[in-house]
Amino acid sequence: MKVVVIYKEESDHARAVIEFMREYERQTGRTLTTVDPESPDGAQFCRTYDIVEYPSVIATDDSGVLQNLWRGIPLPLINEVSFYDAIR
């Protein structure tokens, strides 16, 4: 499984996302992958999974099949995300 956080660094929600990722790493010992939706690769990633709201957290299996998607604020609970991130 793979968990990705999609957010814009220069936005109102950036601080909440950064704090979430910091707390996630503190509690789980794992880091989350981030995607900037304004980069070329990030824009393609967002089109692929139809991401139009930021921040979003997406969990996919190893083949890229969507398993879960959380959109906007409030961010999901850390244990919800870690469930998908722990399955490797």
N, C-alpha and C positions, 0 to 999 in steps of 0.2 A: 504494500500500500504506500501511497505517497500523499502527503498533505501540503498544499500550497496556499499561501496568503497573498491575495491580490489587493494592492492598495497604492494610492498615490502618495509619495513622500511629502509633497507640498500640498497638504490638505488639512481640513479641520479634524479629520479622524486619525491622522498619522500618529499622534501621541498615544491614543488609546491602543492602536495596533502595536506600536513599539513596546508599550508596557505589557500588553498581552504576551508578546513573543518573549520578552525578558522573563516574565513570571512562568511561562510555559517551560523555558529552558531550565529555570531554577527548580521547578517541581519534577520535571521528567528527565533532565540531563540530555535532552535532544533539542536540536534546533529545527526550525521550520524554514522551508524554502519560500522566498518571496518573489513576486512578479510585479513589475511596473507596467501597468496597462498602457502607458504612453510610449513604451519602447516598441520597436518593430516586432520582436519576438513576443512581447507581452500582449500586444494588440492581436496577434494571431492566436495566442493562447485563449484570450477572451472571446474571440469569434468562435473558436472551436467548441468552447463550453457555454457559449451564450451568456457571458458575464457582462452585465451592464450596470451593476450597482457596486459601489466600493465603500468599505472594504468587503471582500468576500473571502471565504475560506472554503477550499474545495478538497475533497478526498477522492482519489482515484485508485483503482487497482493497478497492478504492474503493467497491464496492457493499455492503461489510459481510460478504462471504462469508469464513468462517474459512479461513485458510491454514495456521496453525500455532499450537500452544498448549503452553506450558511451565508446569508446575504445581509449586509448592513450592520448597523449598530442596534442592539447590543451584540457583541461578539459571542460566539458559543462558549460553553464552559470548557475549561481545560481538559477535564476528564472525557468529554465528548470527542474532542479532537485527538487526544492521546490514544483512544481506543483504535482509531484508524491508523495512527502513526506507529503504534506498537506492533501491528501485524505486518511483519516484514519477512 
